Amino acid sequence: MDKIKKKILLLPFLALLLLPAVSSYGQTAVGVAQLGSDQDARSAAVAHETTRVIELILNQMDGYYAQRLSAVKEGQEAVAVGQNDYLIHGNVEKTGQATRITLRLYGKQSQQEDWQIQRDIESAFELFDVAEQAAVALLENLSGQTLRFAELRFVNNGRPGAYRVLIDGYDAGNDVQRLRVLAGTREIQVVQDRMLAVTSLYSQSANLTEGQQRAVEFSIPLLTPEERSRVLAIEEEIAEKWDDPEQTEQVAQLFSRLDFLLADTAYSTDLVEQKERFAKMRRDFELAAAERGTPVKTEDEAAGEKPGWRLGGAVGLAIPLVHALEEHPGKAAVIYGKSLNAYLERKLLSWFAVQLNLALGDTETRLADEEVMAEGGDESPLYGYFSLETALLLQPQLDLGPVSVFLSLGPAIAIGPVRFYEGDMVERYGQSVLALSHGGKLGAGLRVGLPAGWSIGAGALVTGLMNPNAWDRLSGNPMRDSSQPALDTWRREVQLGFSKEF
């Protein structure tokens, strides 16, 4: 019974594996490689158009389906044909005053070129027509049939704009005015990539006879009903909030939404007039907002509240570190801890950011073992550090014109080598050790905006980082790793630096 259940469960997977074979059963697969060309612009245009024509006609032929491939180099046909039954490839090149087009048909079963056609075209007016004739001749040789064509004329009775034509579901080109298609039953579609979605302007099945000329008429609207409703709703909301000082930023956002919706009007070029009208409305609103004392924020000011990157660097000077001098017992030197800090910050929200720091400086540890404390006092051993730090920071910010006041608070983790300056520490742990620490950052400061996204900032910062042994000593527990010292980095410093937002 269990075996039967397992077989039943396997049936869907077997069906999925067999689907590709079933879908292509009875059809001839043809790989259509992009025709190669020389540096001549005309040759490149003919190569592109001929490749498109071959693919389009193949997809209309009963019993065949085309797969577009990249260009094939000579001698690579056996590999390029892949799982296809045939490979169509070739090239277009300039030869003297003529343009030569060469098309080849490679058979997977025969493992050789089954057929080839070459045409030299001297007249620029006949260039694309002769190239199409060569493509048709190759496909007739492939199928053993005479291909019969009808002609479609595409007539736009509406507004000017860009559109795409699909024949039997396959892309037949942009802004097509005339198109030769195979006689027979064809699915004809005209679509547009519009403001809100891909919109169908024409979709009909037509039974075409050889030599028939058929007009495909459609109308491009200025706006579809859905688009008109969306734009009018935004415009009405702008009018409703126009005079409310507390809604200044909301109105600015509504204008930005209109800018986004009307960013590309190629589908209906008459919309340019609407774009200009809304642009004038926006300028009028910004003037009115400035006159009533609630100016609209500039792009640079608004960018500071949006997700973005900031790259910066700073130098810091810490509080004095009073350190005993071994060569002069009883005397001490005042050493100012210093640091260099480069950081990359990603603002995730207007008040939240992730920061990656590369810090270099010196400090002293407060939680060292009593056995390795320097002789003659209770001062802490001094050491230098070089660490890579990552922090998640809450960053509330208050904008005061070009100056902004900010606060940074959040957890941090750091890894990097430390180098000891004290003899006892060196004797016990070596010249340097690799430290992995965690803790937090707290800072406040101000930033003055400069042109092109630059700013200069100053502030106070406290960074507290401790390795596991230091956390043990702080909690009164035995240190978990006697091979590592208890290390704590306390950077209490003022900083000055530059940064750039992008």
BAVO-952732 format. One record per residue (C-alpha): residue in three letters; residue number from 1; x, y, z. Coordinates in steps of 0.001 Angstrom, whole numbers, plus 500000, padded with zeros to 6 digits. Each point is the difference from the previous one (the first is absolute). Example, Ala and Ser with C-alpha at 12.3 -4.5 7.8 and 13.67 -1.06 7.14 Angstrom:
2
[site ala, 1, [512300, 495500, 507800]]
[site ser, 2, [501370, 503440, 499340]]
***
This chain:
502
[site met, 1, [500000, 500000, 500000]]
[site asp, 2, [502870, 502393, 500870]]
[site lys, 3, [501624, 499321, 496627]]
[site ile, 4, [496764, 500914, 498215]]
[site lys, 5, [499770, 503261, 501978]]
[site lys, 6, [503593, 500883, 499090]]
[site lys, 7, [499297, 499389, 496309]]
[site ile, 8, [496912, 502206, 500161]]
[site leu, 9, [502017, 502778, 501658]]
[site leu, 10, [502647, 499777, 497270]]
[site leu, 11, [497485, 500464, 497172]]
[site pro, 12, [499891, 503847, 500167]]
[site phe, 13, [503801, 500185, 499871]]
[site leu, 14, [500132, 497642, 497014]]
[site ala, 15, [497383, 502131, 498275]]
[site leu, 16, [502112, 503131, 500519]]
[site leu, 17, [503053, 498264, 498545]]
[site leu, 18, [498056, 498885, 496941]]
[site leu, 19, [498353, 503378, 499313]]
[site pro, 20, [502807, 501433, 497820]]
[site ala, 21, [500106, 496853, 497891]]
[site val, 22, [496221, 499963, 499557]]
[site ser, 23, [499782, 503715, 499148]]
[site ser, 24, [502577, 499715, 497206]]
[site tyr, 25, [498787, 496639, 498676]]
[site gly, 26, [499350, 500186, 496272]]
[site gln, 27, [501671, 503406, 499647]]
[site thr, 28, [503330, 500838, 498440]]
[site ala, 29, [502214, 502068, 502269]]
[site val, 30, [502080, 502628, 498221]]
[site gly, 31, [502687, 502063, 501685]]
[site val, 32, [500181, 503487, 498467]]
[site ala, 33, [503388, 501558, 500691]]
[site gln, 34, [500394, 503760, 499853]]
[site leu, 35, [501622, 500697, 496631]]
[site gly, 36, [503499, 501371, 500265]]
[site ser, 37, [501071, 503241, 498334]]
[site asp, 38, [503047, 502147, 499392]]
[site gln, 39, [500519, 503522, 501327]]
[site asp, 40, [497767, 501553, 497327]]
[site ala, 41, [496811, 501445, 501547]]
[site arg, 42, [497895, 498953, 496997]]
[site ser, 43, [501233, 496411, 500268]]
[site ala, 44, [499132, 499904, 503698]]
[site ala, 45, [496469, 501290, 499292]]
[site val, 46, [499422, 497399, 497264]]
[site ala, 47, [501357, 497216, 502252]]
[site his, 48, [497661, 500965, 502839]]
[site glu, 49, [496913, 500349, 497780]]
[site thr, 50, [500624, 496761, 498067]]
[site thr, 51, [500436, 498040, 503238]]
[site arg, 52, [496709, 501432, 501263]]
[site val, 53, [498184, 499130, 496740]]
[site ile, 54, [501252, 496393, 500045]]
[site glu, 55, [498897, 499550, 503610]]
[site leu, 56, [496606, 501629, 499363]]
[site ile, 57, [499196, 497858, 496944]]
[site leu, 58, [501159, 496790, 501697]]
[site asn, 59, [497659, 500640, 502908]]
[site gln, 60, [497107, 500291, 497526]]
[site met, 61, [500844, 496744, 498194]]
[site asp, 62, [498059, 496923, 501074]]
[site gly, 63, [502214, 497274, 501438]]
[site tyr, 64, [502946, 502276, 500823]]
[site tyr, 65, [501125, 502030, 502957]]
[site ala, 66, [502953, 502358, 500214]]
[site gln, 67, [502534, 500547, 502750]]
[site arg, 68, [502077, 503183, 499854]]
[site leu, 69, [503734, 499420, 500492]]
[site ser, 70, [503002, 502282, 500209]]
[site ala, 71, [502319, 500372, 497009]]
[site val, 72, [501846, 496830, 498972]]
[site lys, 73, [503648, 499965, 498997]]
[site glu, 74, [501125, 497887, 497063]]
[site gly, 75, [500822, 496463, 501120]]
[site gln, 76, [497734, 500181, 503072]]
[site glu, 77, [496804, 498852, 498261]]
[site ala, 78, [499999, 496485, 501486]]
[site val, 79, [500071, 501448, 503515]]
[site ala, 80, [497655, 502921, 499323]]
[site val, 81, [497207, 497856, 498534]]
[site gly, 82, [499504, 498472, 503466]]
[site gln, 83, [496667, 498174, 500335]]
[site asn, 84, [498605, 501581, 496829]]
[site asp, 85, [499507, 498069, 496773]]
[site tyr, 86, [501440, 502781, 497853]]
[site leu, 87, [502083, 503128, 500375]]
[site ile, 88, [499591, 503104, 497835]]
[site his, 89, [502958, 502351, 500069]]
[site gly, 90, [501994, 502261, 497711]]
[site asn, 91, [501399, 503478, 499636]]
[site val, 92, [499654, 503321, 498195]]
[site glu, 93, [503061, 501900, 498792]]
[site lys, 94, [501070, 502795, 497708]]
[site thr, 95, [501829, 498850, 496832]]
[site gly, 96, [501044, 502892, 497800]]
[site gln, 97, [496859, 501885, 498946]]
[site ala, 98, [497677, 497140, 500947]]
[site thr, 99, [498669, 498523, 503209]]
[site arg, 100, [500299, 496218, 500137]]
[site ile, 101, [497572, 497923, 502022]]
[site thr, 102, [500757, 496328, 500635]]
[site leu, 103, [497511, 497632, 501632]]
[site arg, 104, [500817, 496419, 500958]]
[site leu, 105, [497881, 497068, 501160]]
[site tyr, 106, [501825, 497485, 502208]]
[site gly, 107, [498386, 496614, 500689]]
[site lys, 108, [500564, 498237, 503296]]
[site gln, 109, [499388, 496577, 498497]]
[site ser, 110, [502244, 500542, 496975]]
[site gln, 111, [502565, 501938, 502072]]
[site gln, 112, [500715, 502289, 497070]]
[site glu, 113, [498728, 503014, 498099]]
[site asp, 114, [496898, 498687, 498214]]
[site trp, 115, [499387, 503149, 497997]]
[site gln, 116, [501423, 503462, 499405]]
[site ile, 117, [498934, 503146, 498187]]
[site gln, 118, [502078, 503072, 499232]]
[site arg, 119, [498838, 503271, 498483]]
[site asp, 120, [501909, 503172, 499087]]
[site ile, 121, [497817, 503099, 500237]]
[site glu, 122, [501210, 503213, 498379]]
[site ser, 123, [496898, 502176, 500256]]
[site ala, 124, [499341, 501467, 503435]]
[site phe, 125, [496281, 500175, 499147]]
[site glu, 126, [499841, 496223, 499466]]
[site leu, 127, [502160, 499085, 502974]]
[site phe, 128, [497325, 498834, 502433]]
[site asp, 129, [497709, 498545, 497317]]
[site val, 130, [502738, 497796, 498542]]
[site ala, 131, [501090, 498948, 503483]]
[site glu, 132, [496419, 498945, 500756]]
[site gln, 133, [499814, 498080, 496711]]
[site ala, 134, [503166, 498116, 500956]]
[site ala, 135, [498482, 499152, 503383]]
[site val, 136, [496793, 498733, 498358]]
[site ala, 137, [502006, 497881, 497538]]
[site leu, 138, [501878, 498376, 502880]]
[site leu, 139, [496796, 499251, 501920]]
[site glu, 140, [498347, 498545, 496886]]
[site asn, 141, [502986, 497699, 499585]]
[site leu, 142, [499725, 498997, 503656]]
[site ser, 143, [496267, 499245, 499855]]
[site gly, 144, [499720, 498790, 496403]]
[site gln, 145, [496993, 502292, 499605]]
[site thr, 146, [499217, 503154, 498085]]
[site leu, 147, [499349, 502729, 502530]]
[site arg, 148, [497047, 502238, 499187]]
[site phe, 149, [499590, 503430, 501521]]
[site ala, 150, [497400, 502632, 500746]]
[site glu, 151, [500668, 503601, 500981]]
[site leu, 152, [498779, 501893, 503050]]
[site arg, 153, [499777, 503790, 500183]]
[site phe, 154, [499847, 501528, 503465]]
[site val, 155, [497978, 503212, 500248]]
[site asn, 156, [499861, 502084, 503183]]
[site asn, 157, [496867, 502158, 500046]]
[site gly, 158, [500723, 501477, 503428]]
[site arg, 159, [502750, 501961, 501714]]
[site pro, 160, [503624, 499600, 498911]]
[site gly, 161, [501968, 497504, 502069]]
[site ala, 162, [502168, 496888, 500060]]
[site tyr, 163, [498521, 496506, 499733]]
[site arg, 164, [501047, 496388, 499505]]
[site val, 165, [498627, 497415, 497567]]
[site leu, 166, [499635, 496335, 500930]]
[site ile, 167, [499280, 497272, 497441]]
[site asp, 168, [498903, 496672, 501465]]
[site gly, 169, [501293, 501264, 503341]]
[site tyr, 170, [503508, 500779, 498705]]
[site asp, 171, [501513, 503474, 499847]]
[site ala, 172, [499930, 501281, 496407]]
[site gly, 173, [501512, 503432, 500644]]
[site asn, 174, [499340, 503494, 501299]]
[site asp, 175, [497938, 502649, 498201]]
[site val, 176, [499550, 497699, 497010]]
[site gln, 177, [498094, 501522, 497081]]
[site arg, 178, [500176, 497123, 497500]]
[site leu, 179, [500720, 496348, 500696]]
[site arg, 180, [500081, 496878, 497855]]
[site val, 181, [498634, 496947, 501800]]
[site leu, 182, [499327, 496433, 498932]]
[site ala, 183, [496586, 499389, 498504]]
[site gly, 184, [497663, 498047, 502254]]
[site thr, 185, [498382, 500628, 503350]]
[site arg, 186, [502025, 502573, 501915]]
[site glu, 187, [499536, 501530, 503447]]
[site ile, 188, [500647, 503735, 499682]]
[site gln, 189, [500580, 502231, 503025]]
[site val, 190, [501004, 503621, 500497]]
[site val, 191, [501110, 500842, 503537]]
[site gln, 192, [501547, 502906, 501896]]
[site asp, 193, [502206, 500210, 503082]]
[site arg, 194, [498045, 502760, 501720]]
[site met, 195, [499912, 501860, 503293]]
[site leu, 196, [498421, 497276, 502116]]
[site ala, 197, [500209, 496780, 497981]]
[site val, 198, [500425, 498403, 496601]]
[site thr, 199, [496828, 500968, 498125]]
[site ser, 200, [498491, 498202, 497008]]
[site leu, 201, [498760, 502322, 497236]]
[site tyr, 202, [499112, 497297, 497476]]
[site ser, 203, [499649, 496241, 500278]]
[site gln, 204, [498378, 497927, 497287]]
[site ser, 205, [500367, 496724, 498148]]
[site ala, 206, [500069, 500395, 496208]]
[site asn, 207, [499909, 497420, 497201]]
[site leu, 208, [502371, 501451, 497403]]
[site thr, 209, [500297, 498850, 496396]]
[site glu, 210, [503018, 500260, 497715]]
[site gly, 211, [500519, 503524, 498709]]
[site gln, 212, [497291, 501468, 502240]]
[site gln, 213, [500543, 503481, 501394]]
[site arg, 214, [498245, 500632, 503281]]
[site ala, 215, [499797, 503192, 502038]]
[site val, 216, [500390, 499674, 503758]]
[site glu, 217, [498398, 503114, 501480]]
[site phe, 218, [500363, 501064, 503618]]
[site ser, 219, [499916, 503201, 502047]]
[site ile, 220, [502579, 501123, 502548]]
[site pro, 221, [498262, 501960, 502790]]
[site leu, 222, [501479, 502975, 501803]]
[site leu, 223, [499191, 498198, 503266]]
[site thr, 224, [498138, 496780, 500682]]
[site pro, 225, [497043, 500236, 502441]]
[site glu, 226, [502135, 498487, 502776]]
[site glu, 227, [502859, 502421, 499317]]
[site arg, 228, [497654, 502978, 499866]]
[site ser, 229, [498432, 498982, 503309]]
[site arg, 230, [503423, 499655, 501671]]
[site val, 231, [501287, 503367, 498760]]
[site leu, 232, [496778, 501862, 500845]]
[site ala, 233, [499956, 498538, 503518]]
[site ile, 234, [503529, 501292, 500642]]
[site glu, 235, [499179, 503404, 498509]]
[site glu, 236, [496880, 500303, 502183]]
[site glu, 237, [501989, 499091, 503118]]
[site ile, 238, [502586, 502661, 499114]]
[site ala, 239, [497252, 502621, 499668]]
[site glu, 240, [498478, 498929, 503330]]
[site lys, 241, [503291, 500311, 501930]]
[site trp, 242, [501484, 502943, 498077]]
[site asp, 243, [499337, 502690, 502640]]
[site asp, 244, [500732, 497896, 503104]]
[site pro, 245, [503527, 500804, 501335]]
[site glu, 246, [500109, 496704, 501885]]
[site gln, 247, [499481, 498087, 496732]]
[site thr, 248, [502910, 501590, 498099]]
[site glu, 249, [502146, 496872, 499870]]
[site gln, 250, [497000, 497796, 499154]]
[site val, 251, [499162, 502236, 497027]]
[site ala, 252, [503638, 499886, 498884]]
[site gln, 253, [499826, 496202, 500131]]
[site leu, 254, [496827, 500047, 497887]]
[site phe, 255, [501787, 502053, 497344]]
[site ser, 256, [502877, 497497, 500137]]
[site arg, 257, [497488, 497209, 499444]]
[site leu, 258, [498711, 501790, 496903]]
[site asp, 259, [503585, 500398, 498782]]
[site phe, 260, [500491, 496257, 500398]]
[site leu, 261, [496777, 499094, 498185]]
[site leu, 262, [500791, 502349, 497108]]
[site ala, 263, [503743, 499331, 499853]]
[site asp, 264, [499695, 498140, 496680]]
[site thr, 265, [497283, 501234, 497640]]
[site ala, 266, [501193, 498256, 496831]]
[site tyr, 267, [496719, 498044, 499925]]
[site ser, 268, [498061, 503274, 499580]]
[site thr, 269, [502258, 502895, 499073]]
[site asp, 270, [497231, 502589, 500419]]
[site leu, 271, [500348, 499443, 503756]]
[site val, 272, [503040, 502281, 499874]]
[site glu, 273, [497552, 502912, 500267]]
[site gln, 274, [498576, 498512, 503200]]
[site lys, 275, [503513, 499543, 501401]]
[site glu, 276, [500762, 503656, 499337]]
[site arg, 277, [496717, 501056, 501635]]
[site phe, 278, [500768, 498010, 503149]]
[site ala, 279, [503575, 501345, 500037]]
[site lys, 280, [498632, 503569, 499984]]
[site met, 281, [497543, 499083, 502766]]
[site arg, 282, [502890, 498666, 502061]]
[site arg, 283, [502040, 503179, 499556]]
[site asp, 284, [496980, 502098, 501013]]
[site phe, 285, [499473, 497855, 503086]]
[site glu, 286, [503656, 500254, 501051]]
[site leu, 287, [499833, 503801, 499728]]
[site ala, 288, [496781, 500104, 502034]]
[site ala, 289, [501453, 497671, 502647]]
[site ala, 290, [503147, 502132, 500307]]
[site glu, 291, [497946, 503193, 500406]]
[site arg, 292, [497994, 498539, 502891]]
[site gly, 293, [503167, 498806, 501775]]
[site thr, 294, [499775, 496252, 499292]]
[site pro, 295, [502402, 499528, 497076]]
[site val, 296, [500165, 496688, 498171]]
[site lys, 297, [503212, 498132, 500750]]
[site thr, 298, [502588, 499854, 497258]]
[site glu, 299, [500999, 496665, 498492]]
[site asp, 300, [503194, 499989, 502084]]
[site glu, 301, [498039, 500694, 503190]]
[site ala, 302, [497408, 497359, 499185]]
[site ala, 303, [502713, 497500, 499099]]
[site gly, 304, [501275, 500225, 503569]]
[site glu, 305, [496721, 498472, 501189]]
[site lys, 306, [499912, 497217, 497444]]
[site pro, 307, [501959, 496736, 499842]]
[site gly, 308, [503448, 500619, 498582]]
[site trp, 309, [503745, 499582, 500449]]
[site arg, 310, [502453, 502267, 501817]]
[site leu, 311, [503779, 499632, 499769]]
[site gly, 312, [502105, 501915, 502485]]
[site gly, 313, [503179, 500332, 501979]]
[site ala, 314, [500899, 501662, 503283]]
[site val, 315, [502853, 500587, 502408]]
[site gly, 316, [499403, 499842, 503725]]
[site leu, 317, [501748, 501193, 503154]]
[site ala, 318, [499151, 498148, 503200]]
[site ile, 319, [500112, 501044, 503635]]
[site pro, 320, [503483, 499930, 501570]]
[site leu, 321, [501422, 496603, 500931]]
[site val, 322, [502291, 500376, 503031]]
[site his, 323, [502674, 497355, 499559]]
[site ala, 324, [502955, 499139, 502289]]
[site leu, 325, [503499, 500102, 498568]]
[site glu, 326, [501978, 496896, 500963]]
[site glu, 327, [503332, 501728, 499546]]
[site his, 328, [498918, 502777, 502412]]
[site pro, 329, [498108, 498409, 502928]]
[site gly, 330, [497498, 502276, 501639]]
[site lys, 331, [499656, 502199, 496932]]
[site ala, 332, [497300, 499803, 497401]]
[site ala, 333, [499476, 501164, 496437]]
[site val, 334, [496770, 501439, 498681]]
[site ile, 335, [499183, 498220, 496745]]
[site tyr, 336, [497049, 501097, 497909]]
[site gly, 337, [498335, 497001, 498419]]
[site lys, 338, [499571, 500599, 496288]]
[site ser, 339, [498050, 498217, 497310]]
[site leu, 340, [499441, 499978, 496272]]
[site asn, 341, [496629, 498797, 498820]]
[site ala, 342, [498700, 499247, 496490]]
[site tyr, 343, [496402, 498901, 499667]]
[site leu, 344, [497383, 498932, 497505]]
[site glu, 345, [496430, 500489, 501127]]
[site arg, 346, [496762, 498748, 498486]]
[site lys, 347, [496893, 501846, 501119]]
[site leu, 348, [497169, 497463, 500103]]
[site leu, 349, [497347, 502383, 501323]]
[site ser, 350, [500016, 503691, 500848]]
[site trp, 351, [500951, 499087, 503598]]
[site phe, 352, [501830, 496696, 499605]]
[site ala, 353, [503323, 499073, 498350]]
[site val, 354, [502646, 497299, 499803]]
[site gln, 355, [503609, 501165, 500175]]
[site leu, 356, [503293, 498320, 499091]]
[site asn, 357, [503055, 501600, 501635]]
[site leu, 358, [503734, 499582, 499541]]
[site ala, 359, [501574, 501418, 503175]]
[site leu, 360, [503649, 500569, 500931]]
[site gly, 361, [501265, 501466, 503277]]
[site asp, 362, [501245, 499347, 503511]]
[site thr, 363, [498312, 499685, 503370]]
[site glu, 364, [500403, 498289, 503375]]
[site thr, 365, [498228, 497026, 501502]]
[site arg, 366, [498234, 500415, 503344]]
[site leu, 367, [499316, 496333, 500722]]
[site ala, 368, [503447, 498377, 499742]]
[site asp, 369, [501236, 497235, 502312]]
[site glu, 370, [501539, 501205, 503237]]
[site glu, 371, [503076, 497856, 499290]]
[site val, 372, [500819, 501961, 496879]]
[site met, 373, [499215, 503487, 501253]]
[site ala, 374, [502943, 502326, 499577]]
[site glu, 375, [502228, 500344, 503053]]
[site gly, 376, [499735, 503036, 502202]]
[site gly, 377, [496372, 500923, 499547]]
[site asp, 378, [496486, 498998, 499090]]
[site glu, 379, [500111, 501386, 496495]]
[site ser, 380, [498862, 497765, 497168]]
[site pro, 381, [502178, 498613, 497208]]
[site leu, 382, [500070, 502054, 496819]]
[site tyr, 383, [499536, 498350, 496600]]
[site gly, 384, [499391, 500857, 496384]]
[site tyr, 385, [497140, 498552, 497987]]
[site phe, 386, [498967, 499548, 496382]]
[site ser, 387, [496456, 498721, 499659]]
[site leu, 388, [497145, 499460, 497579]]
[site glu, 389, [496751, 500926, 501720]]
[site thr, 390, [496353, 499550, 499066]]
[site ala, 391, [497206, 501836, 501782]]
[site leu, 392, [496203, 500265, 499757]]
[site leu, 393, [499158, 503567, 500910]]
[site leu, 394, [496904, 501925, 500917]]
[site gln, 395, [500561, 503426, 498435]]
[site pro, 396, [497371, 502603, 500862]]
[site gln, 397, [500815, 503272, 498253]]
[site leu, 398, [498817, 503592, 500357]]
[site asp, 399, [500382, 502245, 496947]]
[site leu, 400, [500692, 503675, 500641]]
[site gly, 401, [500373, 501331, 496481]]
[site pro, 402, [503435, 499072, 498618]]
[site val, 403, [501023, 498657, 503422]]
[site ser, 404, [498696, 496722, 501402]]
[site val, 405, [500427, 498667, 503533]]
[site phe, 406, [500119, 496224, 500344]]
[site leu, 407, [500238, 497249, 502595]]
[site ser, 408, [501437, 496513, 499428]]
[site leu, 409, [499277, 497115, 502339]]
[site gly, 410, [500229, 496258, 499494]]
[site pro, 411, [501809, 496671, 500462]]
[site ala, 412, [503343, 499282, 498331]]
[site ile, 413, [502404, 497136, 499378]]
[site ala, 414, [503689, 500272, 499083]]
[site ile, 415, [502889, 497791, 498963]]
[site gly, 416, [503642, 500881, 499529]]
[site pro, 417, [503537, 499777, 501404]]
[site val, 418, [501196, 501888, 503082]]
[site arg, 419, [503647, 500833, 500658]]
[site phe, 420, [501287, 500300, 503565]]
[site tyr, 421, [502421, 502693, 501124]]
[site glu, 422, [500560, 498643, 503550]]
[site gly, 423, [502791, 497551, 500680]]
[site asp, 424, [497995, 497810, 502395]]
[site met, 425, [497130, 499675, 497535]]
[site val, 426, [502414, 499123, 497218]]
[site glu, 427, [501712, 497368, 502144]]
[site arg, 428, [496716, 498349, 500911]]
[site tyr, 429, [498021, 500195, 496746]]
[site gly, 430, [502503, 500875, 497293]]
[site gln, 431, [500468, 503135, 497950]]
[site ser, 432, [496438, 499937, 498629]]
[site val, 433, [496791, 497968, 500136]]
[site leu, 434, [496841, 499822, 497903]]
[site ala, 435, [497011, 501324, 501914]]
[site leu, 436, [496308, 499417, 499344]]
[site ser, 437, [497920, 502414, 502053]]
[site his, 438, [496445, 501219, 500280]]
[site gly, 439, [498317, 502920, 501673]]
[site gly, 440, [498402, 503207, 498801]]
[site lys, 441, [500342, 503552, 498707]]
[site leu, 442, [498528, 503264, 501215]]
[site gly, 443, [500662, 503310, 498346]]
[site ala, 444, [498577, 503402, 499226]]
[site gly, 445, [501087, 502729, 497668]]
[site leu, 446, [499119, 502420, 497281]]
[site arg, 447, [500462, 499913, 496257]]
[site val, 448, [500193, 502954, 497604]]
[site gly, 449, [498936, 499358, 496425]]
[site leu, 450, [502320, 500919, 497131]]
[site pro, 451, [499385, 499921, 496228]]
[site ala, 452, [499836, 496732, 498020]]
[site gly, 453, [498946, 497892, 502988]]
[site trp, 454, [503098, 500742, 502093]]
[site ser, 455, [499796, 500995, 503648]]
[site ile, 456, [502328, 500795, 502882]]
[site gly, 457, [499175, 498694, 503439]]
[site ala, 458, [501178, 500160, 503594]]
[site gly, 459, [498853, 498182, 503090]]
[site ala, 460, [500711, 497996, 503111]]
[site leu, 461, [500134, 496210, 499945]]
[site val, 462, [500199, 497233, 502559]]
[site thr, 463, [500759, 496504, 498741]]
[site gly, 464, [500083, 497159, 502500]]
[site leu, 465, [501190, 496590, 498797]]
[site met, 466, [501084, 497042, 502133]]
[site asn, 467, [501182, 496510, 499179]]
[site pro, 468, [498480, 496981, 501854]]
[site asn, 469, [502719, 500008, 502693]]
[site ala, 470, [499297, 503645, 500777]]
[site trp, 471, [496288, 499249, 500322]]
[site asp, 472, [500918, 497185, 502422]]
[site arg, 473, [502111, 502338, 502139]]
[site leu, 474, [497258, 502628, 499966]]
[site ser, 475, [497477, 497450, 501284]]
[site gly, 476, [502459, 498595, 502583]]
[site asn, 477, [500338, 496605, 498307]]
[site pro, 478, [503243, 498121, 499235]]
[site met, 479, [501366, 500755, 496547]]
[site arg, 480, [498976, 497305, 497525]]
[site asp, 481, [503218, 500122, 497922]]
[site ser, 482, [503275, 500463, 501857]]
[site ser, 483, [501933, 500295, 496727]]
[site gln, 484, [498272, 503317, 499264]]
[site pro, 485, [500183, 503218, 502026]]
[site ala, 486, [496935, 501859, 501161]]
[site leu, 487, [499689, 502823, 497470]]
[site asp, 488, [497628, 502898, 500023]]
[site thr, 489, [500041, 502895, 497558]]
[site trp, 490, [498521, 503224, 501313]]
[site arg, 491, [500250, 502766, 497474]]
[site arg, 492, [498757, 503209, 501579]]
[site glu, 493, [500949, 502617, 497504]]
[site val, 494, [499054, 502995, 497963]]
[site gln, 495, [500072, 499535, 496241]]
[site leu, 496, [500252, 502174, 496931]]
[site gly, 497, [499522, 498671, 496484]]
[site phe, 498, [498510, 500162, 496530]]
[site ser, 499, [497413, 497785, 498348]]
[site lys, 500, [498135, 499711, 496706]]
[site glu, 501, [496496, 498709, 499413]]
[site phe, 502, [499179, 498177, 496785]]
***
